Amino acid sequence: GAELRVARNDQTSLNEIREYAPDGIVISPGPGTPDSAGITLAVLREFAGEYPILGVCLGHQALAQAFGGRVIRAKELMHGKTSPVYHDGKSVFCDLPNPFNATRYHSLIVEAETLPDCFEITARTADGVIMGLAHREYPLAGVQFHPESFITESGKTLLQNFLTGYVQLSPTVASPKPSNIQ
């Protein structure tokens, strides 16, 4: 299988990440804003284009902000709620139903009007909130929702798409046997 390393954004350094030489990086959800997320913005600025990166929730917001986008308060708080997500069917969204239901836990969103041209919007809600983005040149993708949530439909497929499409791990490595965790 694949080796996995979890590092807190306030307890690691850019040098440690470089020495580890990961096949890919996932910037995970968390509390706060991209500005208060340890070295998250520095990781994105340093390693964009060098390693495939998937940003989830806060990581998605940080990805946009690292390239000049703004993160703003959402009109509606979305903590533990699901929404249909409409997507382009490409990259991490390949082979997912369209729409699919995704679990959301956020009060901040990427402001569409400030999203830099280097990104394309790959998914939205029915009311236009950005739910997915991808860099036009680098292997970088972000999702505002939580694919790891058991409530998110096809979340495992989305994560496998990142591993096989961006990180280019074999499907057997990207699809481990189910665990007995309840």
C-alpha positions in Angstrom: 0.0 0.0 0.0 0.9 3.6 0.1 2.8 5.2 2.9 0.9 8.0 4.7 2.2 10.7 6.9 0.1 13.2 8.8 1.7 16.5 9.8 0.0 19.3 11.7 0.3 22.7 9.9 1.9 24.2 13.1 4.3 21.3 13.8 6.2 20.8 10.6 8.3 22.8 8.2 8.8 23.3 4.5 12.2 21.6 4.9 10.7 18.5 6.5 8.1 18.3 3.7 10.9 18.6 1.1 13.0 15.9 2.8 10.0 13.6 3.0 9.5 14.1 -0.8 5.8 13.1 -0.8 4.1 11.8 -3.9 1.3 14.2 -3.2 0.0 16.5 -0.5 -3.5 16.8 1.0 -4.3 20.1 2.8 -7.0 19.0 5.1 -10.0 20.7 6.7 -9.5 22.6 9.9 -10.7 25.5 12.0 -10.1 29.2 11.2 -9.0 30.8 8.0 -6.1 30.2 5.6 -4.2 33.0 7.4 -4.4 31.2 10.7 -3.6 27.8 9.4 0.1 27.5 10.3 2.3 27.0 7.2 -0.5 26.0 4.9 -0.2 29.1 2.6 3.6 28.7 2.6 3.3 25.0 1.6 1.0 25.9 -1.3 3.2 28.7 -2.5 6.4 26.6 -2.2 5.2 23.3 -3.6 2.6 24.2 -6.2 3.8 22.7 -9.4 6.3 20.4 -7.6 3.8 18.1 -5.9 0.2 17.3 -6.7 -2.0 18.9 -4.0 -5.6 18.4 -3.0 -7.2 21.1 -0.8 -10.2 20.0 1.3 -12.5 22.7 2.8 -9.9 25.0 4.5 -7.3 23.6 2.1 -9.6 24.5 -0.8 -9.9 28.0 0.5 -6.1 28.3 1.1 -5.4 27.1 -2.4 -7.4 30.0 -3.8 -6.0 32.5 -1.4 -2.4 31.4 -2.0 -2.8 32.5 -5.7 -4.6 35.8 -4.9 -8.2 34.8 -4.4 -10.3 36.1 -1.5 -12.0 34.0 1.2 -15.2 35.5 2.5 -18.1 34.6 4.9 -20.7 32.5 3.3 -24.3 33.9 3.2 -25.4 30.6 4.9 -23.5 28.6 7.4 -23.2 25.0 6.3 -22.2 22.9 9.2 -23.1 19.2 8.9 -25.4 19.9 5.9 -25.5 18.2 2.5 -26.0 19.9 -0.9 -26.1 18.7 -4.4 -22.8 19.5 -6.2 -22.8 20.0 -9.9 -19.5 19.4 -11.6 -17.6 19.2 -14.9 -17.0 15.4 -14.8 -13.2 15.9 -15.1 -10.2 15.2 -13.0 -11.2 14.5 -9.4 -14.9 14.5 -10.5 -14.4 11.8 -13.1 -17.1 9.0 -12.8 -19.0 10.8 -10.1 -22.8 11.2 -10.4 -23.9 14.6 -11.5 -25.1 16.0 -9.3 -24.0 14.2 -6.2 -24.7 15.0 -2.5 -21.8 16.3 -0.6 -21.3 17.0 3.1 -20.4 20.6 4.0 -18.9 22.0 7.2 -18.0 25.6 6.6 -18.8 29.2 7.1 -16.3 30.6 4.6 -16.1 30.3 0.9 -13.9 31.3 -2.1 -15.2 34.5 -3.6 -15.9 33.7 -7.3 -15.2 37.2 -8.5 -11.6 37.1 -7.1 -10.6 33.6 -8.2 -7.4 34.0 -10.3 -7.6 33.1 -14.0 -5.1 30.3 -13.4 -8.0 28.4 -11.8 -11.0 26.9 -13.4 -14.2 26.3 -11.4 -14.9 22.6 -11.6 -18.0 22.4 -9.3 -20.7 24.5 -7.8 -23.9 24.3 -5.8 -27.2 25.2 -7.3 -26.9 28.7 -5.9 -23.4 29.2 -7.4 -21.1 28.6 -4.4 -17.8 27.2 -5.7 -17.4 23.6 -4.6 -14.4 22.6 -6.7 -11.5 24.3 -8.5 -8.5 23.1 -10.5 -5.3 24.9 -11.5 -5.0 25.2 -15.3 -1.3 24.3 -15.4 -0.3 22.5 -12.1 -1.8 19.3 -10.5 -3.7 21.3 -7.9 -7.4 20.8 -7.0 -9.6 21.9 -4.2 -13.0 20.9 -2.9 -15.1 22.9 -0.4 -17.0 19.9 0.8 -15.8 16.9 2.7 -15.2 13.8 0.5 -14.0 11.9 3.6 -17.4 12.2 5.2 -19.5 9.0 5.1 -22.5 11.1 4.1 -20.8 12.4 1.0 -21.9 10.4 -2.0 -18.9 9.0 -4.0 -16.3 10.6 -1.8 -14.1 7.6 -1.9 -14.1 7.8 -5.7 -13.1 11.4 -5.7 -10.2 10.7 -3.4 -9.2 7.7 -5.6 -9.3 10.1 -8.6 -6.8 12.4 -6.9 -4.5 9.5 -6.2 -4.7 7.9 -9.6 -5.0 11.0 -11.7 -2.9 13.5 -9.9 -0.5 11.5 -7.8 -0.6 8.6 -10.3 -0.6 5.8 -7.8 -1.8 2.4 -9.2 -5.5 1.7 -8.6 -4.6 -1.1 -6.2 -2.6 1.3 -4.0 -5.3 4.0 -4.3 -8.0 1.5 -3.2 -7.0 -0.1 0.0 -9.1 -3.0 1.5 -11.8 -1.7 3.8 -10.9 -1.5 7.4 -12.9 -2.8 10.4 -13.2 0.7 11.9 -16.8 1.4 12.9 
